[in-house]
Amino acid sequence: MESLSGQLTSAQKDELMEQVKTQIAVANAQELLTKMTEKCFKKCISKPGTSLDSSEQKCVAMCMDRYMDTWNLVSRAYSNRIQRERQRM
Amino acid sequence: MTTEENIDPQLQNFIEIETQKQRFQFLVHNLTERCWDVCIDKPSSRLETKVETCLANCVERFLDCTNFIVNRLEKTQQNAGVPEMSFQ
């Protein structure tokens, strides 16, 4: 490890950090996609037919938007809570 | 084996910050899933006020619950002198 990090130029380090950040972003997008699909499939497709009909599509579209709203609200609520607890310490 | 002084401080700092951020993201994913199940009945054209209140309460109470459990476990361990439970 010593020789590895010792040999990295500052440009290589920047590249490495960029790669890590991209991988994290991809993993988070996948996690969101998986959970969103699971939740909206459950809410909108009770009896799978021969195609995804227009009412199901409408439901899934609305469900996706509400899932994002929920994600953002939860993120804000959690981050506010962390700030409040920090102030108390 | 790597010792402290061999770790690149810039990379170490980067990893610490990203780990912290990822812990936050992970909990947001999980809380969203949990509170969605608790608060959302049928998805409508927007989040209603009472749904927003339910979601905010859901997040707060889950974190209260986490804190409560941690505090209580600490207390039982202190009172017992020896740990009642072994985590091994």
N, CA and C atoms of all chains as a GROMACS GRO file, in nm:
protein
  531
    1MET      N    1   0.082  -0.120   0.000
    1MET     CA    2   0.000   0.000   0.000
    1MET      C    3   0.086   0.126   0.000
    2GLU      N    4   0.200   0.116   0.075
    2GLU     CA    5   0.285   0.234   0.087
    2GLU      C    6   0.339   0.275  -0.049
    3SER      N    7   0.389   0.176  -0.122
    3SER     CA    8   0.446   0.209  -0.251
    3SER      C    9   0.337   0.249  -0.348
    4LEU      N   10   0.218   0.191  -0.332
    4LEU     CA   11   0.108   0.224  -0.422
    4LEU      C   12   0.070   0.372  -0.410
    5SER      N   13   0.041   0.415  -0.286
    5SER     CA   14  -0.002   0.554  -0.271
    5SER      C   15   0.116   0.649  -0.288
    6GLY      N   16   0.234   0.600  -0.256
    6GLY     CA   17   0.353   0.682  -0.273
    6GLY      C   18   0.381   0.714  -0.419
    7GLN      N   19   0.343   0.619  -0.505
    7GLN     CA   20   0.372   0.638  -0.647
    7GLN      C   21   0.265   0.719  -0.721
    8LEU      N   22   0.150   0.734  -0.660
    8LEU     CA   23   0.041   0.803  -0.729
    8LEU      C   24   0.074   0.952  -0.745
    9THR      N   25   0.062   1.000  -0.865
    9THR     CA   26   0.078   1.144  -0.888
    9THR      C   27  -0.053   1.211  -0.846
   10SER      N   28  -0.049   1.341  -0.834
   10SER     CA   29  -0.170   1.410  -0.789
   10SER      C   30  -0.281   1.397  -0.894
   11ALA      N   31  -0.244   1.391  -1.020
   11ALA     CA   32  -0.344   1.370  -1.126
   11ALA      C   33  -0.407   1.231  -1.115
   12GLN      N   34  -0.324   1.132  -1.082
   12GLN     CA   35  -0.377   0.995  -1.066
   12GLN      C   36  -0.471   0.986  -0.947
   13LYS      N   37  -0.434   1.058  -0.841
   13LYS     CA   38  -0.520   1.059  -0.721
   13LYS      C   39  -0.656   1.122  -0.754
   14ASP      N   40  -0.651   1.233  -0.827
   14ASP     CA   41  -0.777   1.297  -0.867
   14ASP      C   42  -0.862   1.203  -0.949
   15GLU      N   43  -0.797   1.130  -1.041
   15GLU     CA   44  -0.870   1.038  -1.127
   15GLU      C   45  -0.933   0.926  -1.044
   16LEU      N   46  -0.854   0.874  -0.950
   16LEU     CA   47  -0.902   0.768  -0.862
   16LEU      C   48  -1.025   0.814  -0.783
   17MET      N   49  -1.018   0.935  -0.728
   17MET     CA   50  -1.128   0.986  -0.648
   17MET      C   51  -1.252   1.009  -0.734
   18GLU      N   52  -1.231   1.057  -0.857
   18GLU     CA   53  -1.343   1.075  -0.949
   18GLU      C   54  -1.411   0.942  -0.979
   19GLN      N   55  -1.328   0.838  -1.002
   19GLN     CA   56  -1.383   0.704  -1.031
   19GLN      C   57  -1.466   0.652  -0.915
   20VAL      N   58  -1.412   0.670  -0.794
   20VAL     CA   59  -1.484   0.624  -0.675
   20VAL      C   60  -1.618   0.697  -0.664
   21LYS      N   61  -1.614   0.828  -0.685
   21LYS     CA   62  -1.738   0.907  -0.677
   21LYS      C   63  -1.842   0.861  -0.779
   22THR      N   64  -1.796   0.832  -0.900
   22THR     CA   65  -1.888   0.786  -1.005
   22THR      C   66  -1.949   0.652  -0.966
   23GLN      N   67  -1.866   0.561  -0.916
   23GLN     CA   68  -1.916   0.429  -0.876
   23GLN      C   69  -2.018   0.441  -0.765
   24ILE      N   70  -1.993   0.531  -0.670
   24ILE     CA   71  -2.089   0.552  -0.561
   24ILE      C   72  -2.221   0.604  -0.617
   25ALA      N   73  -2.213   0.700  -0.710
   25ALA     CA   74  -2.334   0.758  -0.770
   25ALA      C   75  -2.413   0.651  -0.844
   26VAL      N   76  -2.344   0.564  -0.918
   26VAL     CA   77  -2.411   0.456  -0.990
   26VAL      C   78  -2.478   0.360  -0.893
   27ALA      N   79  -2.409   0.324  -0.786
   27ALA     CA   80  -2.466   0.233  -0.686
   27ALA      C   81  -2.591   0.293  -0.623
   28ASN      N   82  -2.587   0.424  -0.594
   28ASN     CA   83  -2.704   0.489  -0.535
   28ASN      C   84  -2.822   0.494  -0.632
   29ALA      N   85  -2.793   0.520  -0.759
   29ALA     CA   86  -2.899   0.523  -0.860
   29ALA      C   87  -2.962   0.384  -0.874
   30GLN      N   88  -2.880   0.280  -0.870
   30GLN     CA   89  -2.931   0.144  -0.880
   30GLN      C   90  -3.018   0.108  -0.761
   31GLU      N   91  -2.974   0.150  -0.644
   31GLU     CA   92  -3.051   0.122  -0.523
   31GLU      C   93  -3.188   0.189  -0.531
   32LEU      N   94  -3.189   0.316  -0.575
   32LEU     CA   95  -3.314   0.389  -0.591
   32LEU      C   96  -3.404   0.322  -0.694
   33LEU      N   97  -3.347   0.284  -0.805
   33LEU     CA   98  -3.422   0.219  -0.913
   33LEU      C   99  -3.485   0.088  -0.866
   34THR      N  100  -3.406   0.007  -0.794
   34THR     CA  101  -3.455  -0.121  -0.744
   34THR      C  102  -3.572  -0.103  -0.650
   35LYS      N  103  -3.554  -0.014  -0.551
   35LYS     CA  104  -3.659   0.007  -0.450
   35LYS      C  105  -3.783   0.070  -0.514
   36MET      N  106  -3.763   0.166  -0.604
   36MET     CA  107  -3.874   0.233  -0.670
   36MET      C  108  -3.955   0.133  -0.754
   37THR      N  109  -3.887   0.049  -0.828
   37THR     CA  110  -3.956  -0.051  -0.911
   37THR      C  111  -4.036  -0.146  -0.823
   38GLU      N  112  -3.974  -0.192  -0.717
   38GLU     CA  113  -4.039  -0.285  -0.624
   38GLU      C  114  -4.167  -0.223  -0.566
   39LYS      N  115  -4.155  -0.098  -0.518
   39LYS     CA  116  -4.268  -0.031  -0.453
   39LYS      C  117  -4.379   0.001  -0.553
   40CYS      N  118  -4.342   0.050  -0.670
   40CYS     CA  119  -4.444   0.094  -0.766
   40CYS      C  120  -4.508  -0.024  -0.838
   41PHE      N  121  -4.435  -0.131  -0.854
   41PHE     CA  122  -4.494  -0.252  -0.910
   41PHE      C  123  -4.603  -0.302  -0.815
   42LYS      N  124  -4.569  -0.301  -0.687
   42LYS     CA  125  -4.663  -0.348  -0.585
   42LYS      C  126  -4.789  -0.262  -0.580
   43LYS      N  127  -4.770  -0.128  -0.591
   43LYS     CA  128  -4.886  -0.036  -0.583
   43LYS      C  129  -4.972  -0.040  -0.709
   44CYS      N  130  -4.910  -0.058  -0.826
   44CYS     CA  131  -4.980  -0.031  -0.952
   44CYS      C  132  -5.019  -0.155  -1.034
   45ILE      N  133  -4.948  -0.264  -1.016
   45ILE     CA  134  -4.978  -0.381  -1.099
   45ILE      C  135  -5.025  -0.494  -1.008
   46SER      N  136  -5.157  -0.498  -0.987
   46SER     CA  137  -5.210  -0.602  -0.898
   46SER      C  138  -5.234  -0.732  -0.973
   47LYS      N  139  -5.284  -0.716  -1.098
   47LYS     CA  140  -5.303  -0.836  -1.182
   47LYS      C  141  -5.231  -0.816  -1.314
   48PRO      N  142  -5.111  -0.870  -1.330
   48PRO     CA  143  -5.035  -0.847  -1.454
   48PRO      C  144  -5.111  -0.900  -1.576
   49GLY      N  145  -5.138  -0.811  -1.673
   49GLY     CA  146  -5.205  -0.852  -1.796
   49GLY      C  147  -5.106  -0.882  -1.906
   50THR      N  148  -5.154  -0.879  -2.032
   50THR     CA  149  -5.064  -0.912  -2.144
   50THR      C  150  -4.973  -0.796  -2.181
   51SER      N  151  -5.007  -0.674  -2.134
   51SER     CA  152  -4.916  -0.560  -2.155
   51SER      C  153  -4.932  -0.464  -2.038
   52LEU      N  154  -4.840  -0.366  -2.031
   52LEU     CA  155  -4.851  -0.264  -1.928
   52LEU      C  156  -4.950  -0.160  -1.981
   53ASP      N  157  -5.075  -0.168  -1.940
   53ASP     CA  158  -5.175  -0.080  -2.001
   53ASP      C  159  -5.162   0.065  -1.955
   54SER      N  160  -5.240   0.153  -2.020
   54SER     CA  161  -5.216   0.296  -2.000
   54SER      C  162  -5.247   0.340  -1.857
   55SER      N  163  -5.346   0.276  -1.793
   55SER     CA  164  -5.376   0.316  -1.656
   55SER      C  165  -5.263   0.271  -1.562
   56GLU      N  166  -5.204   0.156  -1.592
   56GLU     CA  167  -5.090   0.110  -1.511
   56GLU      C  168  -4.970   0.202  -1.532
   57GLN      N  169  -4.950   0.242  -1.658
   57GLN     CA  170  -4.838   0.333  -1.686
   57GLN      C  171  -4.856   0.466  -1.613
   58LYS      N  172  -4.979   0.516  -1.614
   58LYS     CA  173  -5.008   0.642  -1.546
   58LYS      C  174  -4.979   0.628  -1.396
   59CYS      N  175  -5.025   0.517  -1.341
   59CYS     CA  176  -5.004   0.490  -1.199
   59CYS      C  177  -4.855   0.482  -1.166
   60VAL      N  178  -4.779   0.410  -1.248
   60VAL     CA  179  -4.635   0.394  -1.223
   60VAL      C  180  -4.565   0.530  -1.232
   61ALA      N  181  -4.603   0.611  -1.332
   61ALA     CA  182  -4.541   0.743  -1.348
   61ALA      C  183  -4.565   0.830  -1.224
   62MET      N  184  -4.691   0.828  -1.177
   62MET     CA  185  -4.726   0.907  -1.059
   62MET      C  186  -4.652   0.852  -0.936
   63CYS      N  187  -4.648   0.722  -0.926
   63CYS     CA  188  -4.580   0.657  -0.813
   63CYS      C  189  -4.432   0.693  -0.809
   64MET      N  190  -4.368   0.696  -0.926
   64MET     CA  191  -4.226   0.734  -0.932
   64MET      C  192  -4.204   0.875  -0.879
   65ASP      N  193  -4.292   0.967  -0.923
   65ASP     CA  194  -4.279   1.106  -0.877
   65ASP      C  195  -4.298   1.116  -0.726
   66ARG      N  196  -4.397   1.044  -0.674
   66ARG     CA  197  -4.421   1.048  -0.529
   66ARG      C  198  -4.308   0.980  -0.453
   67TYR      N  199  -4.249   0.876  -0.512
   67TYR     CA  200  -4.137   0.810  -0.444
   67TYR      C  201  -4.019   0.906  -0.432
   68MET      N  202  -3.994   0.983  -0.539
   68MET     CA  203  -3.887   1.083  -0.535
   68MET      C  204  -3.917   1.193  -0.432
   69ASP      N  205  -4.045   1.238  -0.430
   69ASP     CA  206  -4.086   1.337  -0.328
   69ASP      C  207  -4.056   1.283  -0.188
   70THR      N  208  -4.094   1.156  -0.168
   70THR     CA  209  -4.074   1.092  -0.038
   70THR      C  210  -3.925   1.084  -0.004
   71TRP      N  211  -3.847   1.043  -0.102
   71TRP     CA  212  -3.701   1.032  -0.082
   71TRP      C  213  -3.644   1.168  -0.038
   72ASN      N  214  -3.684   1.273  -0.109
   72ASN     CA  215  -3.633   1.407  -0.077
   72ASN      C  216  -3.679   1.455   0.060
   73LEU      N  217  -3.805   1.426   0.092
   73LEU     CA  218  -3.857   1.468   0.223
   73LEU      C  219  -3.784   1.395   0.336
   74VAL      N  220  -3.763   1.264   0.318
   74VAL     CA  221  -3.693   1.185   0.420
   74VAL      C  222  -3.549   1.234   0.435
   75SER      N  223  -3.484   1.263   0.323
   75SER     CA  224  -3.347   1.313   0.326
   75SER      C  225  -3.339   1.444   0.403
   76ARG      N  226  -3.434   1.535   0.378
   76ARG     CA  227  -3.437   1.664   0.448
   76ARG      C  228  -3.463   1.645   0.597
   77ALA      N  229  -3.562   1.558   0.630
   77ALA     CA  230  -3.597   1.536   0.770
   77ALA      C  231  -3.478   1.478   0.847
   78TYR      N  232  -3.409   1.384   0.786
   78TYR     CA  233  -3.294   1.320   0.851
   78TYR      C  234  -3.180   1.420   0.868
   79SER      N  235  -3.154   1.499   0.765
   79SER     CA  236  -3.045   1.595   0.774
   79SER      C  237  -3.075   1.705   0.876
   80ASN      N  238  -3.202   1.748   0.886
   80ASN     CA  239  -3.240   1.843   0.991
   80ASN      C  240  -3.217   1.785   1.130
   81ARG      N  241  -3.253   1.658   1.143
   81ARG     CA  242  -3.238   1.591   1.272
   81ARG      C  243  -3.091   1.584   1.314
   82ILE      N  244  -3.004   1.551   1.218
   82ILE     CA  245  -2.861   1.543   1.247
   82ILE      C  246  -2.811   1.680   1.295
   83GLN      N  247  -2.856   1.786   1.226
   83GLN     CA  248  -2.813   1.920   1.266
   83GLN      C  249  -2.860   1.956   1.406
   84ARG      N  250  -2.986   1.920   1.436
   84ARG     CA  251  -3.040   1.950   1.570
   84ARG      C  252  -2.960   1.877   1.677
   85GLU      N  253  -2.927   1.749   1.650
   85GLU     CA  254  -2.855   1.671   1.751
   85GLU      C  255  -2.713   1.722   1.770
   86ARG      N  256  -2.654   1.774   1.662
   86ARG     CA  257  -2.519   1.832   1.674
   86ARG      C  258  -2.520   1.956   1.760
   87GLN      N  259  -2.625   2.039   1.743
   87GLN     CA  260  -2.634   2.163   1.821
   87GLN      C  261  -2.650   2.133   1.969
   88ARG      N  262  -2.721   2.023   1.998
   88ARG     CA  263  -2.748   1.989   2.138
   88ARG      C  264  -2.621   1.941   2.209
   89MET      N  265  -2.524   1.888   2.134
   89MET     CA  266  -2.403   1.835   2.197
   89MET      C  267  -2.303   1.943   2.238
   90MET      N  268   0.214  -0.496   0.645
   90MET     CA  269   0.090  -0.429   0.686
   90MET      C  270   0.107  -0.277   0.683
   91THR      N  271   0.001  -0.211   0.651
   91THR     CA  272   0.005  -0.066   0.642
   91THR      C  273   0.001  -0.005   0.782
   92THR      N  274   0.089   0.087   0.808
   92THR     CA  275   0.082   0.160   0.934
   92THR      C  276   0.028   0.299   0.906
   93GLU      N  277  -0.014   0.366   1.014
   93GLU     CA  278  -0.080   0.497   1.001
   93GLU      C  279  -0.007   0.595   0.908
   94GLU      N  280   0.125   0.605   0.927
   94GLU     CA  281   0.197   0.710   0.852
   94GLU      C  282   0.212   0.680   0.703
   95ASN      N  283   0.184   0.553   0.667
   95ASN     CA  284   0.195   0.519   0.525
   95ASN      C  285   0.071   0.555   0.445
   96ILE      N  286  -0.038   0.588   0.516
   96ILE     CA  287  -0.162   0.619   0.445
   96ILE      C  288  -0.158   0.761   0.392
   97ASP      N  289  -0.190   0.774   0.266
   97ASP     CA  290  -0.195   0.906   0.205
   97ASP      C  291  -0.304   0.989   0.273
   98PRO      N  292  -0.270   1.101   0.336
   98PRO     CA  293  -0.371   1.178   0.412
   98PRO      C  294  -0.485   1.230   0.325
   99GLN      N  295  -0.453   1.265   0.203
   99GLN     CA  296  -0.558   1.318   0.114
   99GLN      C  297  -0.659   1.209   0.081
  100LEU      N  298  -0.608   1.089   0.049
  100LEU     CA  299  -0.698   0.977   0.017
  100LEU      C  300  -0.775   0.932   0.141
  101GLN      N  301  -0.706   0.932   0.255
  101GLN     CA  302  -0.772   0.891   0.379
  101GLN      C  303  -0.889   0.985   0.411
  102ASN      N  304  -0.863   1.113   0.397
  102ASN     CA  305  -0.966   1.214   0.420
  102ASN      C  306  -1.084   1.195   0.323
  103PHE      N  307  -1.050   1.171   0.198
  103PHE     CA  308  -1.152   1.148   0.095
  103PHE      C  309  -1.241   1.029   0.130
  104ILE      N  310  -1.177   0.918   0.169
  104ILE     CA  311  -1.252   0.795   0.202
  104ILE      C  312  -1.341   0.819   0.323
  105GLU      N  313  -1.288   0.890   0.425
  105GLU     CA  314  -1.368   0.917   0.544
  105GLU      C  315  -1.494   0.997   0.510
  106ILE      N  316  -1.476   1.101   0.429
  106ILE     CA  317  -1.591   1.186   0.391
  106ILE      C  318  -1.692   1.107   0.308
  107GLU      N  319  -1.642   1.030   0.211
  107GLU     CA  320  -1.733   0.953   0.125
  107GLU      C  321  -1.807   0.844   0.203
  108THR      N  322  -1.737   0.782   0.300
  108THR     CA  323  -1.800   0.680   0.383
  108THR      C  324  -1.914   0.742   0.464
  109GLN      N  325  -1.887   0.860   0.520
  109GLN     CA  326  -1.987   0.934   0.596
  109GLN      C  327  -2.108   0.965   0.509
  110LYS      N  328  -2.082   1.015   0.388
  110LYS     CA  329  -2.190   1.050   0.297
  110LYS      C  330  -2.271   0.927   0.259
  111GLN      N  331  -2.201   0.814   0.240
  111GLN     CA  332  -2.269   0.693   0.198
  111GLN      C  333  -2.355   0.636   0.311
  112ARG      N  334  -2.308   0.652   0.436
  112ARG     CA  335  -2.389   0.608   0.550
  112ARG      C  336  -2.520   0.684   0.554
  113PHE      N  337  -2.512   0.814   0.528
  113PHE     CA  338  -2.632   0.898   0.521
  113PHE      C  339  -2.726   0.848   0.410
  114GLN      N  340  -2.670   0.830   0.290
  114GLN     CA  341  -2.750   0.786   0.175
  114GLN      C  342  -2.818   0.652   0.203
  115PHE      N  343  -2.743   0.560   0.263
  115PHE     CA  344  -2.794   0.427   0.293
  115PHE      C  345  -2.916   0.435   0.384
  116LEU      N  346  -2.906   0.518   0.487
  116LEU     CA  347  -3.019   0.531   0.579
  116LEU      C  348  -3.138   0.600   0.511
  117VAL      N  349  -3.111   0.697   0.423
  117VAL     CA  350  -3.221   0.762   0.352
  117VAL      C  351  -3.294   0.660   0.263
  118HIS      N  352  -3.218   0.576   0.192
  118HIS     CA  353  -3.282   0.470   0.111
  118HIS      C  354  -3.372   0.382   0.197
  119ASN      N  355  -3.318   0.341   0.310
  119ASN     CA  356  -3.394   0.248   0.396
  119ASN      C  357  -3.514   0.314   0.462
  120LEU      N  358  -3.495   0.438   0.510
  120LEU     CA  359  -3.606   0.510   0.573
  120LEU      C  360  -3.716   0.541   0.472
  121THR      N  361  -3.676   0.575   0.349
  121THR     CA  362  -3.775   0.603   0.244
  121THR      C  363  -3.861   0.480   0.222
  122GLU      N  364  -3.797   0.365   0.210
  122GLU     CA  365  -3.869   0.240   0.188
  122GLU      C  366  -3.965   0.210   0.304
  123ARG      N  367  -3.912   0.218   0.425
  123ARG     CA  368  -3.989   0.189   0.546
  123ARG      C  369  -4.109   0.283   0.560
  124CYS      N  370  -4.083   0.413   0.548
  124CYS     CA  371  -4.188   0.512   0.573
  124CYS      C  372  -4.287   0.518   0.456
  125TRP      N  373  -4.242   0.485   0.337
  125TRP     CA  374  -4.334   0.473   0.222
  125TRP      C  375  -4.441   0.369   0.255
  126ASP      N  376  -4.399   0.254   0.304
  126ASP     CA  377  -4.494   0.147   0.338
  126ASP      C  378  -4.591   0.192   0.447
  127VAL      N  379  -4.540   0.270   0.543
  127VAL     CA  380  -4.624   0.313   0.654
  127VAL      C  381  -4.722   0.424   0.612
  128CYS      N  382  -4.677   0.518   0.529
  128CYS     CA  383  -4.755   0.642   0.508
  128CYS      C  384  -4.828   0.652   0.374
  129ILE      N  385  -4.784   0.581   0.273
  129ILE     CA  386  -4.844   0.599   0.139
  129ILE      C  387  -4.946   0.489   0.112
  130ASP      N  388  -5.070   0.534   0.086
  130ASP     CA  389  -5.173   0.437   0.051
  130ASP      C  390  -5.174   0.419  -0.100
  131LYS      N  391  -5.241   0.512  -0.171
  131LYS     CA  392  -5.238   0.511  -0.318
  131LYS      C  393  -5.164   0.635  -0.364
  132PRO      N  394  -5.067   0.621  -0.455
  132PRO     CA  395  -4.995   0.740  -0.503
  132PRO      C  396  -5.092   0.836  -0.572
  133SER      N  397  -5.092   0.964  -0.531
  133SER     CA  398  -5.180   1.063  -0.593
  133SER      C  399  -5.095   1.167  -0.666
  134SER      N  400  -5.163   1.274  -0.713
  134SER     CA  401  -5.091   1.370  -0.797
  134SER      C  402  -4.989   1.454  -0.719
  135ARG      N  403  -5.002   1.456  -0.587
  135ARG     CA  404  -4.898   1.520  -0.505
  135ARG      C  405  -4.902   1.464  -0.364
  136LEU      N  406  -4.796   1.490  -0.286
  136LEU     CA  407  -4.794   1.445  -0.147
  136LEU      C  408  -4.885   1.536  -0.065
  137GLU      N  409  -4.987   1.480  -0.002
  137GLU     CA  410  -5.076   1.563   0.080
  137GLU      C  411  -5.006   1.599   0.210
  138THR      N  412  -5.058   1.707   0.273
  138THR     CA  413  -4.997   1.756   0.397
  138THR      C  414  -4.993   1.647   0.503
  139LYS      N  415  -5.103   1.572   0.515
  139LYS     CA  416  -5.104   1.470   0.622
  139LYS      C  417  -5.005   1.356   0.592
  140VAL      N  418  -4.980   1.331   0.463
  140VAL     CA  419  -4.880   1.231   0.427
  140VAL      C  420  -4.740   1.284   0.461
  141GLU      N  421  -4.718   1.412   0.431
  141GLU     CA  422  -4.588   1.472   0.463
  141GLU      C  423  -4.562   1.467   0.614
  142THR      N  424  -4.666   1.496   0.692
  142THR     CA  425  -4.652   1.489   0.838
  142THR      C  426  -4.620   1.348   0.882
  143CYS      N  427  -4.691   1.252   0.824
  143CYS     CA  428  -4.668   1.112   0.857
  143CYS      C  429  -4.523   1.072   0.827
  144LEU      N  430  -4.471   1.114   0.710
  144LEU     CA  431  -4.334   1.079   0.672
  144LEU      C  432  -4.232   1.141   0.768
  145ALA      N  433  -4.254   1.270   0.801
  145ALA     CA  434  -4.161   1.338   0.892
  145ALA      C  435  -4.162   1.270   1.029
  146ASN      N  436  -4.283   1.237   1.078
  146ASN     CA  437  -4.293   1.167   1.207
  146ASN      C  438  -4.228   1.029   1.202
  147CYS      N  439  -4.248   0.962   1.092
  147CYS     CA  440  -4.189   0.829   1.074
  147CYS      C  441  -4.036   0.833   1.087
  148VAL      N  442  -3.975   0.933   1.020
  148VAL     CA  443  -3.829   0.948   1.028
  148VAL      C  444  -3.787   0.978   1.172
  149GLU      N  445  -3.855   1.076   1.234
  149GLU     CA  446  -3.819   1.118   1.370
  149GLU      C  447  -3.831   1.002   1.470
  150ARG      N  448  -3.943   0.929   1.461
  150ARG     CA  449  -3.966   0.821   1.559
  150ARG      C  450  -3.870   0.705   1.537
  151PHE      N  451  -3.833   0.679   1.411
  151PHE     CA  452  -3.737   0.571   1.386
  151PHE      C  453  -3.603   0.606   1.451
  152LEU      N  454  -3.562   0.734   1.436
  152LEU     CA  455  -3.435   0.775   1.495
  152LEU      C  456  -3.444   0.778   1.647
  153ASP      N  457  -3.560   0.822   1.702
  153ASP     CA  458  -3.582   0.815   1.848
  153ASP      C  459  -3.565   0.672   1.896
  154CYS      N  460  -3.625   0.582   1.820
  154CYS     CA  461  -3.621   0.440   1.857
  154CYS      C  462  -3.476   0.389   1.858
  155THR      N  463  -3.400   0.427   1.755
  155THR     CA  464  -3.258   0.387   1.750
  155THR      C  465  -3.184   0.438   1.872
  156ASN      N  466  -3.203   0.569   1.903
  156ASN     CA  467  -3.136   0.628   2.019
  156ASN      C  468  -3.177   0.560   2.148
  157PHE      N  469  -3.308   0.534   2.160
  157PHE     CA  470  -3.360   0.471   2.282
  157PHE      C  471  -3.294   0.335   2.304
  158ILE      N  472  -3.287   0.257   2.199
  158ILE     CA  473  -3.230   0.122   2.210
  158ILE      C  474  -3.082   0.128   2.248
  159VAL      N  475  -3.009   0.219   2.183
  159VAL     CA  476  -2.867   0.233   2.215
  159VAL      C  477  -2.849   0.273   2.361
  160ASN      N  478  -2.927   0.375   2.406
  160ASN     CA  479  -2.916   0.421   2.545
  160ASN      C  480  -2.950   0.311   2.644
  161ARG      N  481  -3.056   0.237   2.614
  161ARG     CA  482  -3.101   0.134   2.706
  161ARG      C  483  -2.998   0.021   2.716
  162LEU      N  484  -2.942  -0.015   2.602
  162LEU     CA  485  -2.839  -0.119   2.603
  162LEU      C  486  -2.718  -0.074   2.684
  163GLU      N  487  -2.680   0.054   2.668
  163GLU     CA  488  -2.568   0.107   2.745
  163GLU      C  489  -2.596   0.099   2.894
  164LYS      N  490  -2.720   0.139   2.932
  164LYS     CA  491  -2.760   0.140   3.072
  164LYS      C  492  -2.758  -0.001   3.131
  165THR      N  493  -2.817  -0.096   3.062
  165THR     CA  494  -2.820  -0.232   3.114
  165THR      C  495  -2.680  -0.288   3.130
  166GLN      N  496  -2.592  -0.251   3.039
  166GLN     CA  497  -2.455  -0.300   3.049
  166GLN      C  498  -2.382  -0.240   3.168
  167GLN      N  499  -2.406  -0.107   3.190
  167GLN     CA  500  -2.341  -0.039   3.302
  167GLN      C  501  -2.391  -0.097   3.435
  168ASN      N  502  -2.525  -0.115   3.446
  168ASN     CA  503  -2.583  -0.165   3.570
  168ASN      C  504  -2.538  -0.307   3.601
  169ALA      N  505  -2.525  -0.386   3.501
  169ALA     CA  506  -2.488  -0.525   3.523
  169ALA      C  507  -2.340  -0.540   3.557
  170GLY      N  508  -2.263  -0.439   3.528
  170GLY     CA  509  -2.119  -0.450   3.551
  170GLY      C  510  -2.054  -0.534   3.444
  171VAL      N  511  -2.100  -0.655   3.438
  171VAL     CA  512  -2.055  -0.741   3.328
  171VAL      C  513  -2.163  -0.738   3.219
  172PRO      N  514  -2.124  -0.742   3.097
  172PRO     CA  515  -2.224  -0.742   2.990
  172PRO      C  516  -2.320  -0.860   3.000
  173GLU      N  517  -2.450  -0.829   2.992
  173GLU     CA  518  -2.549  -0.935   3.001
  173GLU      C  519  -2.548  -1.021   2.875
  174MET      N  520  -2.523  -0.951   2.766
  174MET     CA  521  -2.524  -1.023   2.639
  174MET      C  522  -2.386  -1.022   2.581
  175SER      N  523  -2.355  -1.128   2.518
  175SER     CA  524  -2.229  -1.130   2.447
  175SER      C  525  -2.260  -1.121   2.299
  176PHE      N  526  -2.187  -1.034   2.231
  176PHE     CA  527  -2.215  -1.013   2.089
  176PHE      C  528  -2.128  -1.104   2.003
  177GLN      N  529  -2.066  -1.204   2.065
  177GLN     CA  530  -1.979  -1.290   1.985
  177GLN      C  531  -2.054  -1.411   1.932
   0.00000   0.00000   0.00000
